[in-house]
Amino acid sequence: MQNPVLIFGAGTLGKIALDIFNRNNVLVYGFLDDDKKLHNTEIGEIVVLGETDDDGFLKIVGQKTEAFVAIGNTKVKKKVVEVLNERRHVMPVNAIHDRSIVSENAILGHGNLIMANAVVNPYAQIGNHSIVHSGAVIDTEAKVADFVNIGTGAMINTGAEIAEGAFIGSGAVIVTGIKVGKNARVGAGSVVIEDVPDNATVFGNPAKKV
């Protein structure tokens, strides 16, 4: 990556993204965050420059800088991504930890955050703007859609499908071939052995609706 990166979001995910870019020798231009209390403060010597919709900084995205959206709230994240797509005609870059294992045959979209010790196996697919936390496994031919959050140590087994906006809690296991619906939530440590409907919340071993 030749251009420096502007990170949208100066919270926990922003700090993780900064660490990943530093480890990959990618220069970070600065942070943008809507919390005014953070403006003009520094995170690891990188300044929080202003708000996420600041035209003065947005106008350099796609010309002088790349963008990465490090925001946990999906609704807010979608709005920022929309601004980048529509006003700047750019897609955020991926932030992939150097200690993750991502197969050359995996298929990744844009704007994904893949943390340390995560594994993405051959022919697995990850869409755009998803988060794969430390130690999670996306197994062969599993499919993860856009804006998905895969918790620490979770296992998405072969051929499983995770729909847009779903949340998979830490240590959860999605059994081979199972489908988790749009905006569904799977509690931490759950073992999912049957399909989860859209917008449902399941928990337990075996996982049941709550």
C-alpha positions as a Markdown table, in Angstrom:
| # | Residue | x | y | z |
|---|---|---|---|---|
| 1 | Met | 0.0 | 0.0 | 0.0 |
| 2 | Gln | 1.6 | 3.2 | -1.2 |
| 3 | Asn | -0.7 | 5.8 | 0.3 |
| 4 | Pro | -1.1 | 6.5 | 4.0 |
| 5 | Val | -4.3 | 5.5 | 5.7 |
| 6 | Leu | -6.9 | 7.7 | 7.4 |
| 7 | Ile | -8.7 | 5.7 | 10.1 |
| 8 | Phe | -12.3 | 6.5 | 10.8 |
| 9 | Gly | -13.0 | 5.8 | 14.5 |
| 10 | Ala | -10.5 | 6.3 | 17.4 |
| 11 | Gly | -12.0 | 3.8 | 19.8 |
| 12 | Thr | -10.8 | 0.3 | 20.5 |
| 13 | Leu | -11.1 | -0.9 | 16.9 |
| 14 | Gly | -9.2 | 2.2 | 15.8 |
| 15 | Lys | -6.4 | 1.4 | 18.1 |
| 16 | Ile | -6.3 | -2.2 | 16.9 |
| 17 | Ala | -6.3 | -1.0 | 13.2 |
| 18 | Leu | -3.4 | 1.4 | 14.0 |
| 19 | Asp | -1.4 | -1.5 | 15.5 |
| 20 | Ile | -2.0 | -3.7 | 12.4 |
| 21 | Phe | -1.0 | -0.9 | 10.0 |
| 22 | Asn | 2.1 | -0.2 | 12.1 |
| 23 | Arg | 3.1 | -3.8 | 12.0 |
| 24 | Asn | 2.6 | -3.9 | 8.3 |
| 25 | Asn | 4.7 | -0.7 | 7.8 |
| 26 | Val | 1.7 | 1.2 | 6.5 |
| 27 | Leu | 1.8 | 4.9 | 7.4 |
| 28 | Val | -1.3 | 6.2 | 9.3 |
| 29 | Tyr | -2.2 | 9.8 | 8.3 |
| 30 | Gly | -4.5 | 10.3 | 11.3 |
| 31 | Phe | -7.8 | 9.5 | 12.9 |
| 32 | Leu | -11.3 | 11.0 | 12.4 |
| 33 | Asp | -13.9 | 10.5 | 15.2 |
| 34 | Asp | -17.2 | 12.2 | 16.0 |
| 35 | Asp | -16.3 | 12.5 | 19.7 |
| 36 | Lys | -15.1 | 16.1 | 20.0 |
| 37 | Lys | -13.3 | 15.3 | 23.3 |
| 38 | Leu | -10.8 | 13.2 | 21.3 |
| 39 | His | -10.0 | 15.9 | 18.8 |
| 40 | Asn | -6.4 | 17.1 | 18.8 |
| 41 | Thr | -5.4 | 14.2 | 21.2 |
| 42 | Glu | -2.9 | 11.6 | 20.2 |
| 43 | Ile | -3.1 | 7.8 | 20.0 |
| 44 | Gly | 0.3 | 6.3 | 19.6 |
| 45 | Glu | 1.6 | 9.7 | 18.3 |
| 46 | Ile | -1.2 | 9.7 | 15.7 |
| 47 | Val | -3.5 | 12.8 | 16.0 |
| 48 | Val | -7.3 | 12.7 | 16.1 |
| 49 | Leu | -7.9 | 15.3 | 13.4 |
| 50 | Gly | -11.6 | 15.9 | 13.4 |
| 51 | Glu | -15.1 | 14.5 | 12.7 |
| 52 | Thr | -15.8 | 11.6 | 10.3 |
| 53 | Asp | -17.7 | 13.9 | 7.9 |
| 54 | Asp | -15.1 | 16.7 | 7.8 |
| 55 | Asp | -14.8 | 17.7 | 4.1 |
| 56 | Gly | -11.4 | 19.0 | 4.6 |
| 57 | Phe | -10.1 | 15.6 | 5.3 |
| 58 | Leu | -12.6 | 13.6 | 3.2 |
| 59 | Lys | -11.4 | 15.3 | 0.1 |
| 60 | Ile | -7.9 | 13.7 | 0.3 |
| 61 | Val | -9.3 | 10.2 | 0.5 |
| 62 | Gly | -8.8 | 8.4 | -2.7 |
| 63 | Gln | -6.2 | 11.0 | -3.9 |
| 64 | Lys | -3.6 | 11.2 | -1.1 |
| 65 | Thr | -4.8 | 8.7 | 1.4 |
| 66 | Glu | -6.7 | 5.4 | 1.7 |
| 67 | Ala | -9.5 | 4.9 | 4.3 |
| 68 | Phe | -10.3 | 2.3 | 6.9 |
| 69 | Val | -13.5 | 2.3 | 9.0 |
| 70 | Ala | -12.9 | 1.1 | 12.5 |
| 71 | Ile | -16.3 | 1.6 | 14.0 |
| 72 | Gly | -18.1 | -1.2 | 16.0 |
| 73 | Asn | -21.7 | 0.2 | 15.7 |
| 74 | Thr | -23.0 | -1.2 | 12.4 |
| 75 | Lys | -25.5 | 1.6 | 11.8 |
| 76 | Val | -22.8 | 4.3 | 12.2 |
| 77 | Lys | -20.3 | 2.2 | 10.2 |
| 78 | Lys | -22.7 | 1.9 | 7.3 |
| 79 | Lys | -23.2 | 5.7 | 7.2 |
| 80 | Val | -19.5 | 6.3 | 7.1 |
| 81 | Val | -19.0 | 3.7 | 4.4 |
| 82 | Glu | -21.9 | 5.3 | 2.4 |
| 83 | Val | -20.2 | 8.7 | 2.6 |
| 84 | Leu | -16.9 | 7.2 | 1.3 |
| 85 | Asn | -18.7 | 5.3 | -1.5 |
| 86 | Glu | -20.9 | 8.1 | -2.7 |
| 87 | Arg | -18.9 | 11.3 | -2.0 |
| 88 | Arg | -15.4 | 10.0 | -2.6 |
| 89 | His | -16.1 | 6.9 | -4.8 |
| 90 | Val | -13.7 | 4.8 | -2.8 |
| 91 | Met | -13.9 | 1.5 | -0.8 |
| 92 | Pro | -12.0 | 1.2 | 2.5 |
| 93 | Val | -8.9 | -1.0 | 2.5 |
| 94 | Asn | -8.5 | -4.2 | 4.6 |
| 95 | Ala | -6.6 | -4.3 | 7.9 |
| 96 | Ile | -5.1 | -7.8 | 8.2 |
| 97 | His | -2.8 | -8.6 | 11.1 |
| 98 | Asp | 0.6 | -10.1 | 10.1 |
| 99 | Arg | 0.0 | -12.9 | 12.5 |
| 100 | Ser | -3.3 | -14.0 | 11.0 |
| 101 | Ile | -3.3 | -16.8 | 8.4 |
| 102 | Val | -5.3 | -15.9 | 5.3 |
| 103 | Ser | -5.1 | -18.4 | 2.4 |
| 104 | Glu | -4.2 | -17.1 | -1.0 |
| 105 | Asn | -7.3 | -18.9 | -2.2 |
| 106 | Ala | -9.6 | -17.1 | 0.2 |
| 107 | Ile | -11.9 | -14.4 | -1.3 |
| 108 | Leu | -11.9 | -11.1 | 0.6 |
| 109 | Gly | -13.8 | -8.0 | -0.1 |
| 110 | His | -13.0 | -4.5 | 1.2 |
| 111 | Gly | -12.8 | -2.8 | 4.6 |
| 112 | Asn | -12.4 | -6.0 | 6.6 |
| 113 | Leu | -10.6 | -6.2 | 10.0 |
| 114 | Ile | -8.8 | -9.5 | 10.6 |
| 115 | Met | -7.0 | -9.7 | 13.9 |
| 116 | Ala | -4.1 | -11.7 | 15.3 |
| 117 | Asn | -4.2 | -15.5 | 15.0 |
| 118 | Ala | -7.4 | -15.5 | 13.0 |
| 119 | Val | -7.5 | -18.1 | 10.3 |
| 120 | Val | -9.2 | -17.8 | 6.9 |
| 121 | Asn | -8.9 | -21.1 | 5.1 |
| 122 | Pro | -8.9 | -21.8 | 1.3 |
| 123 | Tyr | -12.0 | -20.8 | -0.6 |
| 124 | Ala | -13.6 | -19.2 | 2.4 |
| 125 | Gln | -15.4 | -15.9 | 1.4 |
| 126 | Ile | -15.6 | -12.7 | 3.4 |
| 127 | Gly | -17.6 | -9.8 | 2.1 |
| 128 | Asn | -17.0 | -6.2 | 3.0 |
| 129 | His | -16.6 | -4.3 | 6.3 |
| 130 | Ser | -16.6 | -7.4 | 8.5 |
| 131 | Ile | -14.6 | -8.0 | 11.7 |
| 132 | Val | -12.8 | -11.3 | 12.5 |
| 133 | His | -11.5 | -11.2 | 16.0 |
| 134 | Ser | -8.4 | -12.9 | 17.4 |
| 135 | Gly | -8.2 | -16.6 | 17.0 |
| 136 | Ala | -11.5 | -17.0 | 15.1 |
| 137 | Val | -11.5 | -19.5 | 12.2 |
| 138 | Ile | -13.4 | -19.1 | 8.9 |
| 139 | Asp | -13.1 | -22.6 | 7.5 |
| 140 | Thr | -12.9 | -23.8 | 3.9 |
| 141 | Glu | -15.8 | -22.7 | 1.7 |
| 142 | Ala | -17.6 | -20.9 | 4.6 |
| 143 | Lys | -19.3 | -17.7 | 3.6 |
| 144 | Val | -19.3 | -14.5 | 5.6 |
| 145 | Ala | -21.4 | -11.6 | 4.3 |
| 146 | Asp | -21.0 | -7.8 | 4.8 |
| 147 | Phe | -20.9 | -6.1 | 8.2 |
| 148 | Val | -20.5 | -9.3 | 10.1 |
| 149 | Asn | -18.8 | -9.5 | 13.5 |
| 150 | Ile | -17.1 | -12.8 | 14.3 |
| 151 | Gly | -16.0 | -13.0 | 18.0 |
| 152 | Thr | -12.7 | -14.1 | 19.5 |
| 153 | Gly | -12.1 | -17.8 | 19.0 |
| 154 | Ala | -15.3 | -18.5 | 17.2 |
| 155 | Met | -15.4 | -21.3 | 14.6 |
| 156 | Ile | -17.3 | -21.0 | 11.4 |
| 157 | Asn | -17.1 | -24.5 | 10.0 |
| 158 | Thr | -16.9 | -25.7 | 6.4 |
| 159 | Gly | -19.7 | -24.5 | 4.2 |
| 160 | Ala | -21.5 | -22.5 | 6.9 |
| 161 | Glu | -23.0 | -19.2 | 5.8 |
| 162 | Ile | -23.2 | -16.0 | 7.9 |
| 163 | Ala | -25.6 | -13.4 | 6.5 |
| 164 | Glu | -25.2 | -9.6 | 6.5 |
| 165 | Gly | -25.1 | -7.9 | 9.9 |
| 166 | Ala | -24.9 | -11.1 | 12.0 |
| 167 | Phe | -23.0 | -11.2 | 15.3 |
| 168 | Ile | -21.2 | -14.4 | 16.3 |
| 169 | Gly | -20.1 | -14.3 | 20.0 |
| 170 | Ser | -16.7 | -15.3 | 21.3 |
| 171 | Gly | -16.1 | -19.1 | 21.2 |
| 172 | Ala | -19.3 | -19.9 | 19.4 |
| 173 | Val | -19.3 | -22.8 | 17.0 |
| 174 | Ile | -21.3 | -22.8 | 13.8 |
| 175 | Val | -21.6 | -26.4 | 12.6 |
| 176 | Thr | -20.8 | -27.4 | 9.0 |
| 177 | Gly | -23.4 | -26.2 | 6.5 |
| 178 | Ile | -25.5 | -24.2 | 9.0 |
| 179 | Lys | -26.9 | -20.8 | 7.9 |
| 180 | Val | -27.1 | -17.8 | 10.3 |
| 181 | Gly | -29.6 | -15.2 | 9.1 |
| 182 | Lys | -29.4 | -11.5 | 8.5 |
| 183 | Asn | -28.8 | -9.5 | 11.7 |
| 184 | Ala | -29.0 | -12.6 | 13.8 |
| 185 | Arg | -27.1 | -12.9 | 17.1 |
| 186 | Val | -25.3 | -16.0 | 18.4 |
| 187 | Gly | -24.3 | -15.9 | 22.1 |
| 188 | Ala | -20.8 | -16.5 | 23.3 |
| 189 | Gly | -19.9 | -20.2 | 23.6 |
| 190 | Ser | -23.0 | -21.4 | 21.7 |
| 191 | Val | -23.0 | -24.4 | 19.5 |
| 192 | Val | -25.3 | -23.8 | 16.5 |
| 193 | Ile | -26.6 | -27.1 | 15.0 |
| 194 | Glu | -29.6 | -25.8 | 13.1 |
| 195 | Asp | -30.2 | -22.7 | 10.9 |
| 196 | Val | -30.8 | -19.4 | 12.6 |
| 197 | Pro | -33.6 | -17.1 | 11.2 |
| 198 | Asp | -33.1 | -13.5 | 10.3 |
| 199 | Asn | -33.0 | -11.2 | 13.4 |
| 200 | Ala | -33.1 | -14.1 | 15.9 |
| 201 | Thr | -31.0 | -14.4 | 19.0 |
| 202 | Val | -29.8 | -17.9 | 20.0 |
| 203 | Phe | -27.7 | -19.1 | 22.9 |
| 204 | Gly | -26.6 | -22.4 | 24.5 |
| 205 | Asn | -25.4 | -25.9 | 23.6 |
| 206 | Pro | -27.2 | -26.7 | 21.5 |
| 207 | Ala | -28.2 | -23.1 | 20.7 |
| 208 | Lys | -31.9 | -22.2 | 21.1 |
| 209 | Lys | -33.8 | -19.0 | 20.5 |
| 210 | Val | -34.0 | -16.6 | 23.5 |
